[in-house]
């Protein structure tokens, strides 16, 4: 039985980093996610946007990966925004208290319109 695949895309829009993730963000895939974003986090990034529209499941390991992004942005005087959050993923974020540390947007256009903030 194969595990669900996780895909990561990274897009640099000026000083804003947009990371797209799809599939499961769990114990198996979170280390791969961390490995994929590590090179771009070597640069100072105050504004990171995370597209989770394709995330079907998130575990505590996935939350830890997001927390790494939050800490990186905070260390650089910024914040992480998430957009297009599926209801089950939003429920996990809310239960975990993440909305106080993240900017939550309904869609990509809304997130990008705030990118200069």
Backbone as a chain_set.jsonl record, in Angstrom:
{"seq": "XXXXXXXXXXXXXXXXXXXXXXXXXXXXXXXXXXXXXXXXXXXXXXXXXXXXXXXXXXXXXXXXXXXXXXXXXXXXXXXXXXXXXXXXXXXXXXXXXXXXXXXXXXXXXXXXXXXXX", "coords": {"N": [[0.85, -1.176, 0.0], [0.66, 2.129, -0.909], [1.734, 5.328, 0.295], [0.049, 8.484, 0.506], [1.044, 10.987, -1.746], [3.061, 13.891, -1.235], [3.271, 17.148, -2.377], [5.332, 19.943, -3.094], [5.551, 23.321, -3.88], [7.488, 26.152, -4.712], [7.57, 29.587, -4.814], [8.968, 32.639, -5.577], [8.099, 35.882, -5.046], [9.199, 38.756, -5.46], [9.986, 40.03, -2.381], [8.422, 38.272, -1.107], [7.613, 34.988, -0.202], [6.005, 32.288, -1.581], [4.648, 29.342, -0.706], [3.457, 26.358, -1.832], [1.586, 23.564, -0.896], [0.531, 20.215, -1.156], [-1.466, 17.282, -0.598], [-0.75, 14.987, 2.033], [0.374, 16.309, 5.093], [2.268, 15.119, 7.215], [3.724, 12.83, 9.634], [5.396, 11.315, 8.0], [5.725, 12.896, 5.66], [6.344, 15.51, 6.512], [9.142, 15.894, 7.239], [10.232, 15.837, 4.663], [9.011, 18.05, 3.517], [10.15, 20.06, 5.145], [12.798, 19.782, 4.339], [12.628, 20.547, 1.643], [11.943, 23.291, 1.854], [14.023, 24.381, 3.285], [16.379, 25.433, 1.845], [15.39, 27.911, 0.768], [14.748, 29.208, 3.053], [17.15, 29.882, 4.006], [17.652, 32.376, 3.264], [16.71, 35.659, 4.357], [13.382, 35.981, 5.124], [10.649, 37.79, 5.521], [7.985, 37.742, 4.929], [5.897, 35.152, 4.382], [3.84, 33.143, 2.484], [1.499, 30.576, 2.614], [0.08, 28.174, 0.711], [-2.408, 26.065, 1.232], [-4.393, 24.752, -0.029], [-4.501, 22.273, -1.263], [-4.026, 20.448, 0.727], [-4.79, 17.515, 2.356], [-4.685, 16.378, 4.821], [-3.364, 17.077, 8.044], [-0.925, 16.65, 10.498], [0.479, 16.655, 13.86], [3.175, 16.769, 13.3], [3.183, 18.087, 10.852], [2.145, 20.527, 11.697], [4.287, 21.36, 13.241], [6.167, 21.824, 11.244], [4.997, 24.028, 9.989], [5.164, 25.794, 12.109], [7.914, 26.211, 12.194], [8.207, 27.805, 9.924], [6.729, 30.032, 10.782], [8.275, 30.935, 12.963], [10.639, 31.592, 11.604], [9.765, 33.716, 9.956], [8.932, 35.531, 11.943], [11.382, 36.052, 13.227], [12.489, 37.579, 11.3], [11.028, 39.848, 11.329], [8.425, 39.622, 10.36], [5.428, 37.901, 9.211], [3.604, 34.81, 8.77], [1.309, 33.893, 6.313], [-1.614, 32.033, 5.615], [-3.558, 30.518, 3.067], [-6.63, 29.629, 1.362], [-7.592, 27.487, 2.947], [-8.578, 24.245, 3.633], [-11.558, 23.068, 5.29], [-11.211, 20.844, 7.215], [-8.461, 21.066, 7.756], [-8.313, 23.675, 8.709], [-9.73, 23.363, 11.056], [-7.938, 21.813, 12.588], [-5.804, 23.638, 12.76], [-7.071, 25.687, 14.226], [-7.758, 24.365, 16.655], [-5.234, 23.932, 17.572], [-4.364, 26.445, 18.138], [-3.164, 28.064, 16.242], [-4.202, 30.223, 14.592], [-3.719, 32.66, 15.917], [-1.093, 33.15, 15.433], [-0.815, 33.241, 12.762], [-1.677, 34.787, 9.629], [-4.755, 34.528, 8.191], [-6.21, 33.897, 5.112], [-8.855, 33.991, 2.691], [-8.276, 33.286, 0.043], [-5.792, 33.122, -2.632], [-5.546, 35.598, -3.997], [-6.426, 37.469, -2.076], [-4.479, 37.081, -0.106], [-2.135, 37.832, -1.472], [-2.693, 40.489, -1.984], [-2.168, 41.673, 0.368], [0.516, 41.469, 0.646], [2.536, 43.392, 0.853], [2.458, 44.266, 3.372]], "CA": [[0.0, 0.0, 0.0], [1.493, 3.329, -0.988], [1.242, 6.479, 1.049], [-0.316, 9.631, -0.331], [2.18, 11.83, -2.092], [3.027, 15.302, -0.862], [3.942, 17.975, -3.369], [5.67, 21.279, -2.616], [6.008, 24.28, -4.894], [8.053, 27.354, -4.097], [7.519, 30.709, -5.741], [9.452, 33.892, -5.004], [7.48, 37.07, -5.637], [9.902, 39.845, -4.787], [10.42, 39.65, -1.034], [7.427, 37.343, -0.571], [7.787, 33.59, -0.55], [4.744, 31.564, -1.613], [4.892, 27.905, -0.672], [2.259, 25.556, -2.034], [1.733, 22.176, -0.461], [-0.662, 19.408, -1.372], [-1.351, 15.928, -0.079], [-0.723, 14.868, 3.491], [1.511, 16.913, 5.793], [2.235, 14.267, 8.395], [5.009, 12.349, 10.148], [6.218, 10.838, 6.884], [6.021, 13.929, 4.666], [6.828, 16.771, 7.093], [10.593, 16.069, 7.057], [10.484, 16.146, 3.252], [8.602, 19.441, 3.375], [11.199, 20.867, 5.772], [13.986, 19.684, 3.488], [12.374, 21.334, 0.435], [11.902, 24.735, 2.111], [15.248, 24.815, 3.973], [17.242, 26.321, 1.059], [14.846, 29.258, 0.637], [14.753, 29.831, 4.378], [18.506, 30.348, 4.275], [17.55, 33.818, 3.033], [15.746, 36.322, 5.232], [12.035, 36.07, 4.545], [9.726, 38.337, 6.516], [6.606, 37.443, 4.527], [5.748, 33.831, 3.781], [2.459, 32.739, 2.274], [1.395, 29.128, 2.498], [-1.127, 27.721, 0.024], [-2.715, 24.72, 1.721], [-5.645, 24.337, -0.68], [-4.431, 20.859, -1.633], [-3.673, 19.6, 1.873], [-5.915, 16.667, 2.741], [-4.532, 15.973, 6.219], [-2.205, 17.653, 8.717], [-0.693, 16.089, 11.829], [1.328, 17.505, 14.704], [4.449, 16.949, 12.594], [2.932, 19.144, 9.876], [2.033, 21.782, 12.457], [5.649, 21.733, 13.625], [6.792, 22.398, 10.048], [4.445, 25.376, 9.831], [5.725, 26.594, 13.191], [9.267, 26.608, 11.765], [8.019, 28.947, 9.024], [6.28, 31.155, 11.61], [9.432, 31.442, 13.713], [11.547, 32.237, 10.654], [9.19, 35.013, 9.573], [8.973, 36.414, 13.122], [12.776, 36.451, 13.426], [12.792, 38.566, 10.265], [10.107, 40.961, 11.472], [7.216, 39.442, 9.562], [4.428, 36.887, 9.567], [3.201, 33.818, 7.783], [-0.104, 33.878, 5.96], [-2.103, 30.82, 4.955], [-4.766, 30.803, 2.303], [-7.374, 28.51, 0.782], [-7.462, 26.42, 3.946], [-9.728, 23.353, 3.705], [-12.199, 23.047, 6.615], [-10.577, 19.939, 8.196], [-7.142, 21.615, 8.113], [-8.579, 24.847, 9.538], [-10.124, 22.871, 12.375], [-6.705, 21.429, 13.289], [-5.089, 24.885, 13.064], [-7.784, 26.376, 15.311], [-7.603, 23.594, 17.893], [-3.835, 24.068, 17.986], [-4.088, 27.834, 18.473], [-2.338, 28.702, 15.215], [-4.668, 31.484, 13.991], [-3.14, 33.836, 16.573], [0.271, 33.339, 14.928], [-0.882, 33.242, 11.305], [-2.694, 35.571, 8.952], [-5.56, 33.578, 7.428], [-6.875, 34.537, 3.983], [-9.741, 33.052, 1.99], [-7.746, 32.851, -1.251], [-4.478, 33.646, -3.021], [-5.65, 37.029, -4.331], [-6.493, 38.216, -0.81], [-3.169, 36.98, 0.546], [-1.16, 38.625, -2.215], [-3.011, 41.92, -1.885], [-1.593, 42.118, 1.648], [1.915, 41.06, 0.711], [3.454, 44.486, 1.177], [2.288, 44.604, 4.8]], "C": [[0.891, 1.233, 0.0], [0.871, 4.456, -0.174], [0.92, 7.604, 0.078], [0.907, 10.495, -0.556], [1.96, 13.254, -1.596], [3.819, 16.044, -1.926], [4.179, 19.352, -2.779], [6.099, 22.118, -3.806], [6.475, 25.532, -4.165], [8.129, 28.442, -5.156], [7.995, 31.957, -5.002], [8.828, 35.049, -5.771], [8.067, 38.282, -4.937], [10.404, 39.352, -3.433], [9.473, 38.649, -0.379], [7.707, 35.944, -1.091], [6.422, 32.915, -0.486], [5.073, 30.077, -1.718], [3.553, 27.195, -0.829], [2.53, 24.137, -1.59], [0.423, 21.453, -0.706], [-0.387, 17.986, -0.904], [-1.405, 15.941, 1.436], [0.531, 15.539, 4.035], [1.535, 16.238, 7.16], [3.645, 13.81, 8.784], [5.944, 11.909, 9.034], [6.652, 11.995, 5.987], [6.586, 15.222, 5.244], [8.349, 16.936, 6.972], [10.968, 16.392, 5.61], [10.111, 17.593, 2.944], [9.689, 20.359, 3.93], [12.453, 20.91, 4.899], [13.827, 20.54, 2.225], [12.439, 22.836, 0.69], [13.184, 25.256, 2.758], [16.125, 25.74, 3.123], [16.694, 27.749, 0.93], [14.781, 29.967, 1.974], [16.164, 30.24, 4.799], [18.582, 31.855, 4.055], [16.546, 34.395, 4.025], [14.419, 36.461, 4.506], [11.079, 36.547, 5.627], [8.291, 37.945, 6.193], [6.583, 36.117, 3.793], [4.26, 33.541, 3.671], [2.425, 31.247, 1.992], [0.039, 28.769, 1.893], [-1.369, 26.274, 0.434], [-3.993, 24.173, 1.097], [-5.657, 22.852, -1.013], [-4.082, 19.93, -0.493], [-4.912, 18.83, 2.314], [-5.867, 16.279, 4.213], [-3.298, 16.654, 6.781], [-2.119, 17.075, 10.126], [0.149, 17.064, 12.649], [2.691, 17.728, 14.057], [4.319, 18.044, 11.534], [2.808, 20.497, 10.536], [3.417, 22.278, 12.864], [6.389, 22.361, 12.436], [6.291, 23.816, 9.8], [5.006, 26.302, 10.9], [7.151, 27.042, 12.87], [9.184, 27.822, 10.834], [7.63, 30.196, 9.804], [7.46, 31.768, 12.353], [10.422, 32.15, 12.798], [11.037, 33.628, 10.28], [9.262, 35.991, 10.744], [10.387, 36.912, 13.394], [13.198, 37.525, 12.423], [11.779, 39.705, 10.233], [8.804, 40.83, 10.703], [6.291, 38.372, 10.1], [4.229, 35.912, 8.423], [1.706, 33.963, 7.558], [-0.44, 32.549, 5.321], [-3.359, 31.186, 4.187], [-5.34, 29.53, 1.698], [-7.299, 27.275, 1.68], [-8.723, 25.547, 3.94], [-10.263, 23.264, 5.144], [-11.535, 22.082, 7.605], [-9.208, 20.442, 8.665], [-7.328, 22.836, 9.013], [-8.963, 24.428, 10.941], [-8.897, 22.488, 13.2], [-5.908, 22.678, 13.67], [-5.747, 25.609, 14.239], [-7.62, 25.667, 16.647], [-6.201, 23.781, 18.463], [-3.446, 25.5, 18.324], [-3.277, 28.595, 17.435], [-2.881, 30.014, 14.663], [-4.123, 32.749, 14.668], [-1.729, 34.137, 16.055], [0.338, 33.4, 13.413], [-1.896, 34.268, 10.821], [-3.448, 34.58, 8.063], [-6.35, 34.33, 6.36], [-7.758, 33.514, 3.266], [-9.147, 32.499, 0.702], [-6.411, 33.538, -1.546], [-4.527, 35.148, -3.291], [-5.672, 37.885, -3.062], [-5.137, 38.222, -0.11], [-2.14, 37.863, -0.153], [-1.439, 40.118, -2.144], [-2.462, 42.508, -0.609], [-0.099, 41.867, 1.717], [2.891, 42.153, 1.067], [3.395, 44.844, 2.642], [3.415, 44.067, 5.632]], "O": [[1.786, 1.351, 0.837], [-0.344, 4.523, 0.014], [1.455, 7.663, -1.03], [1.709, 10.702, 0.354], [0.835, 13.75, -1.545], [4.903, 15.617, -2.324], [3.335, 19.875, -2.052], [6.903, 21.686, -4.633], [5.921, 25.913, -3.133], [8.675, 28.245, -6.242], [7.485, 32.287, -3.931], [9.004, 35.179, -6.983], [7.515, 38.777, -3.955], [11.152, 38.378, -3.353], [9.689, 38.229, 0.758], [7.999, 35.749, -2.27], [5.753, 32.964, 0.546], [5.689, 29.622, -2.682], [2.628, 27.413, -0.046], [3.588, 23.578, -1.878], [-0.657, 22.005, -0.492], [0.76, 17.546, -0.823], [-2.035, 16.808, 2.041], [1.623, 15.356, 3.497], [0.923, 16.705, 8.12], [4.636, 14.358, 8.302], [7.155, 12.112, 9.121], [7.816, 12.07, 5.594], [7.252, 15.966, 4.524], [8.809, 18.026, 6.631], [11.916, 17.137, 5.364], [10.813, 18.277, 2.199], [10.099, 21.316, 3.274], [13.083, 21.957, 4.749], [14.782, 21.182, 1.787], [12.932, 23.584, -0.154], [13.407, 26.467, 2.776], [16.583, 26.759, 3.638], [17.469, 28.704, 0.978], [14.759, 31.197, 2.025], [16.343, 30.874, 5.839], [19.464, 32.526, 4.59], [15.639, 33.696, 4.478], [14.356, 36.998, 3.401], [10.74, 35.796, 6.541], [7.465, 37.829, 7.098], [7.171, 35.973, 2.721], [3.514, 33.677, 4.641], [3.234, 30.729, 1.222], [-1.009, 29.026, 2.486], [-0.631, 25.373, 0.037], [-4.602, 23.244, 1.627], [-6.722, 22.236, -1.041], [-3.861, 18.739, -0.715], [-5.952, 19.42, 2.607], [-6.884, 15.894, 4.791], [-2.295, 16.798, 6.082], [-3.113, 17.018, 10.851], [0.485, 18.154, 12.188], [3.297, 18.781, 14.253], [5.242, 18.836, 11.342], [3.298, 21.499, 10.015], [3.685, 23.479, 12.834], [7.146, 23.317, 12.606], [7.069, 24.701, 9.442], [5.293, 27.467, 10.626], [7.548, 28.146, 13.242], [9.986, 28.75, 10.94], [8.131, 31.286, 9.53], [7.622, 32.989, 12.367], [10.983, 33.183, 13.164], [11.795, 34.598, 10.288], [9.615, 37.155, 10.555], [10.573, 38.074, 13.756], [14.14, 38.281, 12.663], [11.678, 40.435, 9.246], [8.147, 41.833, 10.425], [6.354, 37.989, 11.268], [4.625, 36.154, 7.283], [0.937, 34.134, 8.503], [0.362, 31.997, 4.568], [-4.128, 32.053, 4.603], [-4.659, 28.516, 1.544], [-6.984, 26.173, 1.229], [-9.817, 26.044, 4.211], [-9.495, 23.374, 6.1], [-11.311, 22.47, 8.752], [-8.84, 20.266, 9.826], [-6.582, 23.014, 9.975], [-8.563, 25.069, 11.913], [-8.826, 22.807, 14.386], [-5.392, 22.765, 14.785], [-5.06, 26.087, 15.141], [-7.367, 26.312, 17.664], [-6.007, 23.788, 19.679], [-2.319, 25.749, 18.751], [-2.756, 29.671, 17.729], [-2.081, 30.87, 14.286], [-4.076, 33.805, 14.038], [-1.23, 35.249, 16.222], [1.411, 33.587, 12.839], [-2.859, 34.58, 11.523], [-2.832, 33.87, 7.269], [-7.069, 35.282, 6.665], [-7.447, 32.323, 3.238], [-9.465, 31.379, 0.302], [-5.967, 34.416, -0.805], [-3.642, 35.887, -2.859], [-5.001, 38.915, -2.997], [-4.705, 39.248, 0.414], [-1.366, 38.56, 0.502], [-0.514, 40.926, -2.234], [-2.304, 43.725, -0.509], [0.495, 42.043, 2.78], [3.986, 41.861, 1.546], [4.2, 45.647, 3.115], [3.431, 44.258, 6.848]]}, "num_chains": 1, "name": "protein.A"}
